[in-house]
Amino acid sequence: MKRLFLLSFFFISIFSNSQQKYIPSEENVEARKWFEDAKFGLFVHWGVYSVLGDGEWVMNNQNISIKEYERLPSFFNPVEFDPDKWVLMAKNAGMKYITITSRHHDGFSMFDSNASEYNIVDKTPYGKDILKMLSDSCRKHGIKLFFYYSQLDWYRDDYFPRGRTGNGIEGRGEGDWNSYITFMKNQLTELLTNYGEIGGIWFDGQWDQHDWDGNKFGKINVDFKLKEVYELIHRLQPQALIGSNHHLSPNPGEDFQMFEKDLPGKKTKNFATSKEDIGNLPLEVCETINGSWGFNLKDRENKSTKQLIHYLVKAAGYGSNLLLNVGPMPNGKIQEEHVESLKKIGSWIKVNGESIYETKKGPINPTDDIASTIKGKTIYVHLLNHEKKKYIIKGFTSKFKKMLYFKSNREVNYEKFDEGIVLFLDEEKINPINTIIKIEL
């Protein structure tokens, strides 16, 4: 209990001003610590949109009417869905948790919900609650489960006033915003009471109701009742972590901060979170194996194993987790090439996981060629350019006892200078994916 109190005091003391009104419970603080140490998770975008094989935004992108889209659930029958296979695939890849879409922007619920008949049990020939099946498998295999939940809805009339997207969808009506908030609270209550202990809730869609000038988000035009919603979640499951993909600084009540297809502060996307808006919460980067979140039949942009490992390493070098996405097919199977990618990552992490799990951001600022992590008195330097034999690292002036190649007793040749250190690599020790140096302080 004393350790939990000290952890609580630490986290509370470093909150930004925007977080000062929210004091996390001891269970929540412990969950944050676990989350930061976990470093690697599986993102799953799956819904009736997979039937069309054109990504999770197909309803908006093709302006499919409400009446037309309502036909999709009757085609969704994932008879080859095997939750144990999914969970073991993630576990063998070195992932510690899974985040799955419980309800995306199309408004279709992938679980048995009394708050809406528009769900997988009532509207598909499959008729089973895949979240229940997956939660049971996660519990059996020691993997934590998070639920993605969309605050944006292109289907319901009471998502009104409407936001910036979905306005070409025919058949959308008008309704009462307070009714929509009540609906969300009812569904979140179901998710937090019917599936055992969960890791947390991954919100998305707040950005739909913000002004947008093409470069930055402006004022918000509706009240999502975040204080009430967040308090509901923490009351039902105090340890449950809340994050929101709004691309802004954290709101009070949120427990981790996420970055979509962008390393923290790099702002490689116009919607990405700016460096100034990064808070003091645990961080998570989400990225796709190919170019799509939901199943896309024509997506040929599969990233190489090297690219994916580099993104995991760079995320850790920024002090962040990586949530790596798959978009299962409508039959319930995950694309074989994605399964193979995860197997290869798993092989790499079995050997090199010491330099990723339970680490913090290292003392060397990450670049395209280098990243560093630290655990206790050990620094792990990841050298990512296999064509380079010489690395000039400015700003690293720490005293250390020894510098070795990872999993080796061979010392690394180096020279110190006033502004840092120069590493000279032995050609036979250069790894084509990632050469790791271990520095003992």
N, C-alpha and C positions, 0 to 999 in steps of 0.2 A: 504493500500500500504506500509506503514511503517513496518507492521508486515512481509509482504512478503520480503521486503528488508533485514530485520534482519535475516529471515530464509535463504535467499540466501547467505548472508555473512557468516552465521554459516556453511552451507554445504560446501561452497567454501573453507573456512579456514581449514577444516579438511581433505581435499582431500589428498591422497597419491601423491607422486611425479609423478606416472604414469598417474594421472588424471589432472595434473595442466594445460594442454593445452585445456581442455574442461571445459567451464563455462556453467552450466545449466541455462535455462531460469527461470524466476520467476514461470511460470506455471509448469515447471518440478519439481522445488523444492517443490512446494505445493503438487504435485502428489506424490512425494517421502514420504512426511509427511503422506499423506493419506495411502499410501501403508504400511508404518511401523505400523500404528495404526490398519490396517485391520486385520492382523495376520493370517487369515485363508481363503484359496481359494480352488476351485475345479479344478483339472487337468483332462482333457478328451483326451484320445488317441483313435481316431476313424478314420478308413479308410477302403478301400476295403479289406485290409488284414484280417479284422474281419470275412469275409466269410469263411476263412480256420480255424478259431478258434485256432490259434497257435501263437498268439502274433504278435506284429508289426514288428519284425525282420524276419518273416517267409520267405521272399524273399531271404534274405541272408543265413539264417540258413538251408534252404532246397535247396539252389542254383536253384531256379525257374528261368527259362530262361525268357528273355524279351517277347518273343512270347507267352509263357504259361501264364505269369502274366497278359498280356493284355486281357486275357479272364475274369479275375476276375470282372472288373467293370460291366459286363453284368449280373452278379449274385447279384449285390448290389442294393437292393431295400428296404430301411428302412421305410416301410409304417407306422410303429408304432412310428416313431420319433415324439415326442411332445415337442417342445422347452420350452413351459410354465411349463410342468412337470419337466423337467431337472432344469430349473432356480429356481423354487419354492422348489425343493428338496435341492438344494444347499443353498438357503436362509434360509430354515427351519433348516438346519444343522448348521447355524451360519456362513456360508461362505459369504464373501463380494465380491468375484470376481471369474471369471471362465477363465481358460486358455485352449484353445482347439487347437488341431493340424489342421492347415490350409493345411499343406503339410508335409508329413513325408519322411523318407529316400527312400521310394519306388517311390517317384516322382509324386504321384497322388495328384492332388489338390482337396480339399474338398470345393471348391467355384467356382463360375462362373468366369473364367479367359480368357481374350483375349490373354494373353501371351502364353497359351498352351491349345490345345484342349483336353489334357489328364486330364479331370476334371469331377466332379460329374454331371454337367449339360449336358455336351456333350456326355459322355460315359456310363452313367448308365440309366436303365429304370426309376429310380426315377426322374431324370431330374430337381431337385430343388436345389437351393443354400442354404445349411443348415447353413452356416455362417450368411447369411442375416436373416434367420428365427430366429437364436439364438440371433443375435445382437438386433433384434427388441424386443424379449422377455426380454433380459437383461435390455434394456432401460426402458421397461414398469415396471419392478419389482425392479429397482434401484440397479442392480448388474453390476459391471464393467466387461468388456470383454477384454481379452488379446489373441493374436494369437501366437501360437507356429509356428515356421517356420524353416524347415531343410535347412542347408547350404550344406548338403551332399545329393547326388542324385544317386541312383543305376540305374536309367532309362535313363536319358538324355546322349547323346553322348558327349555334350560339357562340362559335368563334367569330364574334362580331363586336366592335368594328373589325374588319379584315385588315391584314397587314399588307406587306409589299408584294407577296408572292401568291400564286394561285388564283389571280383575278381573271384569268381567261378560262377558268373551269366553269362550264355551264351547269346550272342547277344549284349553285350555292345560294342559300337563303339568308335571312336575317334573323337574329335572335338576341337573347339576353346574356351579356358578358358574365354576370354573376352566376347564371346557370352553368356556364362553361367552367368557371372556377370550382363550383361545387362538384361538377363531374370529375374534374382532375383530382380533387381531394378524395373523392370516393374511390377512384381507380388506384391512386397511390396507397390508400388504406388497404385495398385488396393486395397490392404487391408487397406490402410490408407486414401482412398478417397471414397470408395463405401459403407462403413459400419458405418458411423458416427464417433463420437469421441470414440476412444478405449483406453484401459488402457496401452497397450504397446505391444512390440514384444519380444517373448521368443525364442532366437536362440538356435540351437543345431546342432552339426556335425563338428564344426571346428577341433575337436580332430582327425577326420579321416585323416587329412592332416599333422598331427604332427608325427615326429619320436616317437617311443614308445619302451622302453626296458623291459616292463613288470612291471615296478615300477614307472616310471615317464615319462612325456612327454618331448620330445626334440624339435629341431627346426621345424618350420613350412615350408612346401615345396611349397606352393602356396600363392598368394596374394588375399585374400578375399575382398580387397578394403574396409576395415572396416570404414575408415574415410569417404569415399564417401557415403557408405551405411548408416552409422549412421547419417551423416549430412542430408541426404535425409529424413530420418524418422523424425528427429527433426524439419526440415523445414516444412514438411507437417502437423505434429502434435507436437508442442513444448512440450506438457505435456506428450506425450507417453514415457513410461519408457522402456529402452532397457536393457535386460539381456542376457547372453550367457553361455550356459552349457559347457564351454571349460575346466573346472576343474583347471584353472590357476588364477593368480591374475587378477584383472579387467583390461580390455583394456580401453584406453581413449574413452570417449563417452558413456560408459555404466553407467546405473543409479541404478542397483541393482545387487547383486551377489548371485548366486544360488549354491546349494549343492545337488547332486543326491544321494538319499538313504544314507545320512550321515549327522549327526549333525555337525555344523561348527567346523572344526579343529580336529574332532575325528579320521578321516581317517580310517574308518572301511572297506573301499574298496580300492583296489590297485590303482584305478584311481582317488580317492577322492582328493579334494583340501587340501593342507597342511595348517597347522595353520599359517605358515609364509606368505602364499599367501592371507590371509583374508584381505580385504581392509576396507575402512571406509564408504562403501555404505550400504543401507538397504539390509537385508539378507533374503533368502528364501530357505527352505528345501523342496524337493519334495519326496514323498513316495507313495507306492501303498497300497491299501486295502488288496490285496492278494499278489501274487509274480510276477505279470505281469502288464505291462503297457497297451498293447492292449488286446482285448478279447482273453482269452485262455480257451478253453472248458475243459481242464483237470487240470486246476490250482485249487488245493484244499487247498492252503496255506492262507486261510482267517485269518487275524489278528482279535483278540478279540476286543470288544469295549474298554476294559481296556487298551490294548496295543496301540490302536489308540489315546485314550485320553492322555495317558502318552506321546506319541510322540508329540502331540500338545503342551502339557505343557512343555516338555523338549525343544522343538523348541523355545517357548517363553522365556524359561530360558536362552537360548543362544542369545536372542535378535532377533530371526528370525521368519518369517512367516512359516506356513506349507501349502504346496500345495498338497492336497491329491487326488490321482488319481482313476478314474474309467475308464474301457474299455468297452464301450457299445457294444451290440451284433449287428450283421448285420441287424436285423429287426428294429433297432432304440431304443430298450428298454435297460435299465440298469439292470444288474443282481439283482434279488430281495434281495439277501443276502447283497449286497452292499448298496442298498437303505435302508435296515433295519439298517445297521451299521451307516449310516449317520443320521437316525432318532434318534438313541440312543445318538450319539454325540451331536445332536441338543438339546436333553432334558438336557444333562449335562451342556452344555454351556449357556442355558437359565438361569440356577441357578448360574453358576460360572464364567460367561463371564467377569465380572468386574475384575477378576484377570488375564485376558488374553488380552482383547482389550485395545488399547492405552497405553500399558505398554512398559517398557524398560527392558533390562537385569538387573536382581536384583543383590544385593551385595554378594550373596552366590553362589559360583561356583557350577554349576550343576553336579550331579553324577547320578548313576542309581537309587538312593533312594531319591533324593531331587533336587528341582529346585526352583528358586525364580524370581519374577518379581517386578517391582516398578512403581508406578504411583504417581507423586507428592511426598507427604510425607507419602505414604503408601506402605509398603512392603508386598507382598504375598508370603508366603513360602508354597510350595507344597511338602507334605510328601507322597512318592509313595510306600512305603513298609508297607502294612497293618499288617505285623507280628511284626513290631518294635514298642515298646512303649517309647524307649529312643533314642534320636538323639543328638550326639555330633557334634556341628558345630564349627569347628575351623575357625578363621579369622573374625568372626562376633563380633565386639566389639562396634558397634554403640550404642549411647544412644537412648532410645526410651521411649515414654510416657506409652504405654500399649501394651499388646500382648493378642489377643483374638482368639478363634476359629471362623472361618469365618461364618457369618450369625448367630452369637451367642454373648451373653454378657458374656459368661463364660471365665474367664482368664485362660491362659495356665501356668502350673507350670514350672518353669525354675530355673537354677542356672548359674550365671556367673563365669567364671574363666579367668585367665590371657590371654589365647589364644582364648577365644570365649565364647560359651554358650552351656548349655545342656538343651534339652527340655524333659519333662516327660509328656507323653500323658495319658489322661484319657481313659480307654479302651472303654467306651461307646461313646466316641467322635471320635473314629477312623473310617474313611470311607473306605470301602473295595476297592474303586478305587483311591481316592486321598483325604487325609486330608489336609485342607487348614488352615493356620494360618495367621492372619492379624496383622501386626505390625504398629502402628502409631508412627511416629518419632516426 
